């Protein structure tokens, strides 16, 4: 019988390095016994992980297919060409660069290709759901560039497009970034395109979180509107931990140069192979069905939280994630994360728009459904998990309640083991 359990063959590792082997074994156990609700995490397939662990990790390939600085690249050239072709086909793009090691490098390469250091960037505030690379002062994007931030409406929690337009008119940015890491509503890329055109700015989209939904046609498509698109390949796309760039063909030369030799040396060919596999998997009908269930599970959870009296930022979700606003509950997101961890429920603390708490404490938690959906869970299980979360957070003794629910959480995990997707 074919092995379908989430146990990679690590016998060589056990002999060579028992300490690392033990850590891997413990992580396998943790993933199997915990409900994973971190919105940016998922489970990759055996094929993706096999590619990551292949002999391609041994090959240096600085440059691009047909233009390498090293010999012996004929087969890794084929791998990269497949990854590029599949990325373009999956998203209907004119051009792709699959070499960025992560989403942050993809964002950095785009900014380097589009504008000079000191140029002006208009991006979503980290505290309102954006990302560090959208202009945060502690990040390269806020250090090398002039950064201006937009956010959400305080009353509705929805993106404030009027504010985006007003800031664009006032600040005259060189590039506008649309996209988020903790925003639960659909993004109107056409609206952003109109604003960018009005002020003569480039439009960059960061679709890292929603790439899988876009590939399945379940979120508005940025490709017809954006000059540049950056993404990760994990999260909803369910590939390896890495990044890639899509763009209009006229920007190909500048993007390629920004990635190599601009910010990176040798590409990780084993990871590029895994990206190619993930792009192929994302073209299947099963992948589209999976994304439909991701949305259904997120909606079911958000509705249940609201019914049980917890505040969901913006009043719900249109995608794979939601933010719980705990500011009126008397405890922080950090405390909530620790209590839920005691019940084997994994989430992350997260600042909420107009947060009164420090980022280290945070006024909320972020919850996502990609990983539980990859385990085969549907709405019934999603609502059960949401109910346990409410029970813990609203308990007079959250730690004790979490401990009492741990066996039930593990029982649900046993019912839905982590198989390869």
N, C-alpha and C positions, 0 to 999 in steps of 0.2 A: 504494500500500500504506500502511496506517495506521502511523504512527510509534509504536513501542512502547518505544523506548529511553528511558533516564532522562535526558533532556535538555530542560529547560524552554526555551521560546522567550525568549531574553534579548538579542535583537539591539538593542532600544531601550536596554537597559542598557549594552551594549557601546559605544554611541555617546555616551551621556550620562556614563558613569562607568567608564572602562576599568579602574581599580583594583579597584572592587567586582566588576565583571564577571570579572576575572581570578580573584578569590577564589572566586566562585561556580563558575567552570569548574574550579578546582582541587578544590573540594569534590565536584563531580560525579565527577571522576576518582578522588578518594579513596574515595568510596562504592562506586564500581564495582570498584575494585582491592583493596579490603580486606574481609576477613571480619569482619562486625560482630557481636560477641557481648555488647555492653552490653545488659543485661536491660531497661533502660528506654527503649531506642531501637528504632525500626522505620521502615518506608518507607510513607508515605501515598500514596494514589492520585492520579492526575492530576486527578480531579474535586475531591478535597479541596484540592489545591494551587491549582487554578484558582479555587476559592471564596476562598481566602486572598488571592489576587492580584486580586480583582474590585473593581469600583467601590464596593462596600459599605464599603471601607476609608475612603471619603471622608465617610461619614454619621455625624453625632453623634446619639445616641439615649439620652440620660440618662433613666432611669426604666424603665418596663416597658410591654409592648404595651397600647395604649389609654390609657396614663398617662405620656406623655412630656413632657419639659420643652421639647422642640424640635418645630417643625413639620416637615412633609415626611417623616414616619416610616411612612407607610402600608405601604410595601413591606418595610422592615426589620421592621415588626411581624409581617408574614406569615412572614418568615424565622425570627424568634425563636419564634413560636407553633409552627411546624413542628418546630424543634429540641426544644422542651419536650415536645410530644406524642410525638415519636419516642423521646426518652429515657425517658419514662414507659412507653411500650409495650414497648420493648426490655427493660427491667428489671422491669416489672410494678409500678412505683412509683405512689404517689398524687400526688406533686408533684415538680417538678424546677425548679431554677434553673440556667440555662445561661450565666450572665454571668461567673462567676469566670475571671480571666485565666489561672490556673494552679491546680494542686492545692494549693499552699500557701495561696493565697487562699481556696480552698474550705474548707480546714481552719480557717483563721482566722475566716471568717464563721460557721461552725458554733459555734466556741467562744464568739464574741461573742454569738451569738443564744441560746446555752444557759445560759451562766454569766457572772457578773460577774468583772472583773479581781480577782485574789486568790483566786478559787475553786480547787478542787483537781482536778487531772487525773491519772489513772492511765493511762499509756501504755507501749508497748514501748520498752525501752532502745535507743538508736541503736546501741550496741555489740553488741547481740544481734540486730539485724535491723530495728529500728524506723526511724522517720524523724525528721528534725530537728524537725518540727512536732508531734511526739508528746510534747514536754516537755523537749527539750534546753535546757540552761542558756544557750546562746549564741543561742537562737531566741526569738521572741516568746512561744512557748508555754511556755517555761521562765522567761521574764522577767516576763511579765504574770500568770502563774498559778503556783500551788504545784504542782510536778510530782513525781510518784512514778513509778518505773519498775519494770516486771516484765521477765522474760527467759525464757530457755530452760533446760532441765535440762542440767547440765554433762556428764552421761554420755551422754544420748541425742541432745541437740541439738534436741529437740522442745519446743514451748511448754509451760511449767510451769503448768498451770491451777491446781494446788494453791497455788502461790505467788501467782497472780493473786487467788484467793479470799482467801487469808490477808492480803494487802496491802489488799484492798478492805475487809475487816472491820476491820483495824487503822486504816486511814487515812480511811475514810468519804469517798471522792472524790465530787465533784459529777458527774463524767463519766468514763467509761471508754472508751478508744480501742482498738479491735481492728483490726489491719492491720499491714502491714510493707512494707519495701522490699528486704529481703534475707533472707527466710525462705522455705524451699523446700517447706514442708508445708502441707496443707490446714488451714484455721482453722475451729474449731467455734464458729460464731456463736451457736448455741443455748446453749452452755455460758457464753459471755460474757453473754448475756441473763439467764440464771439468776443469775449473780453480780451483775449490775447491779441486778436486781430485789431481791435479798437486802439490798443496802445503800441502795436508793433512789436510784441514780445513773442518769443518761442513758447510753445506749449509742450511741457513734459508731463507724462503720466506715470505715476508709480503704482503699478497694479499688483504688487507683490502678494497682497492678501487675497485678492479676488481673481487671480489669473485662471484658476480652475473653473470658476463660475463663468467667466468671460468665454473660455474655450467651449463651454457647454451651451453658450447662448442664453445664459440666465442672468446676465448683468449687462447694462449698456456697454457697447464696444468702443474702446478708445481709438482703435486703429484708424478710422476715417478722419479723426480730428487731430491727433497728436503729431507733433514733429518727431518726438522721441518717446519711447516707452521703456521703462525699466521694470524688472520683475525678479522675484526669486523663483526657484523651481520646486521648493517644498511647499508647505502650507496647503492650500486647496489643490494645487497642481500635483501633489503627492509624488514628487520626484526626490532627487538627492538634495542636500543642503548646498545650494549654489545660486547663481544668478544668470541673467541674460538680458540682451537689449534688442528691441525692435525699433526700426526707424524708417523714414522715407529714404529711398535709394540715394537721393542726392547728398545725404549726410553720411554715406557709408565710409568714405575715405577718412573723414575727420573722426568718426567714432572708432574705426579700427586703429587709427594712430593714437587715440586717447587711451585705449585699453592696452595696446602694445605698440610702442615701448613706453607709453605715457605713464601708466600706473602699475603695470604688471610685467613680469618676466614670462617664464614658461607656463603655459596653460596646463591645467590638471586634466590630462587626457582621459583618465579613468572616470572622472566626474562628468566630463563632456559626453562620454559614452552613456553614462547613466541618464543624463539629460535627454539624449536621443531616445532611449528606451521609454522614458516618462512621456515624452511628446507623442510617441507612437501609442502608448497606453491611453493617453488622453483623447485620441481620435476614435475610441471604441464606443459603441452604444452603452456598454456597461458603465463607462466613466460618466456619461451624461446622466444615466439613471442615478448614479451615486451622488452627483451634485444636486439633483432634485431632492434627494433625501436629506442632504446636508441642510438645505434651506428649510425643509419641512421640520427637521429636528430643532433647528434654531428658533423657528417661529413658535413651535410648541413650547419650548422652554421659556421663551420671553413672555408668552401669554400666561403661563402658569406662575411665573414670578410676579407678574402684575396682579393676577387674581389673588395671590397669597399676601399681597401688601408690600412687596419690595418695588422700589422705583427702578425702572429701566430707562436709561438715558434715551431721549427722543421718543419714548413710548413704545418701542418695539425694534424690529430688525427686518431688513430686506436682504441680508446676506448671511454669512456663516457665523457672525459674532454678535455680542451684545455687551454693554457696560451696565453693571449694577451700581447704582448710586447709593452708597451706604452713609452719606453725610448726615442723614437724619436719624440714624440708628444707634449713635453713641459709640461707635467703634470704627477702627480704620480698616483699610483694605489689607494692610499687613497682618492685622490680627485675624481677619476673616480667612486669609490665605493659610495661615498657620492652623486655625481650627479645622478647616476643610481637609488639610493635609493629614490630620490625625484620623480622618475617616477614609483615607486613601482616595480623596478627590483632589485633583491637581488643577489649580487655577493660578493666575498671577494678579498681584495687586496692580492697580492702574489709577493714575490721576483721572479725574472727571473734569469736564468743562467747568470753569470758574471754581476750581477746587480751593477749599480753605486750608487743607492739610498739605504738608510738605510731600514731595515725590517719594521720599523714603517711607512715609506712612501711607499716603494716598487715601483718597476718599471713596475709592471703589475697587471693584474687581472686574477683570475682563474674562468672558467665557465664550468659547467657540465649540462648534460641533463637528469639525472635519474628522478628528481622530475617533470619536465614539461611533460615527457613521461608518468609518472604515472597518470597525469591528462588527458591523452588521446591525447595530442598534437602530431602532425606529422610534416613532413618536412616543410609544408607551414607555420605553426605557428612558427616553430623554425627559419625559415628565416625571418619572420616578426619581431620577437624579436631581432634577430641579426641586422636587419635594423634600428630598434629604437635605439639600443645601438650605432651604428655607427653615427646615426643622432645626438645623444646627445654628444658623445665624439668629434665629428668633428665640432660642432657648435661654433660660435663665443661667444655665451652665453649659456653654457651647462645647467646652473640652470634654465634659462627661458625655454629652449627647453624641459628639463625634465618635468617641470611643465605643459607645453602644451600637452605633450604626456601621462600624467598620466591617463586621462580618457580613452584613447585608450587602455592602458595596462589593466586597470580594466575591460574594455569591453571584452578583450580577456579572462581574468580570469573568467568572468561571463559565457562566451561561453564554457569554460572547467573547471567546478567546481571541487573542490577536493573531489572526491569520494574515498571510500575505494577500494583498489586494489585487 
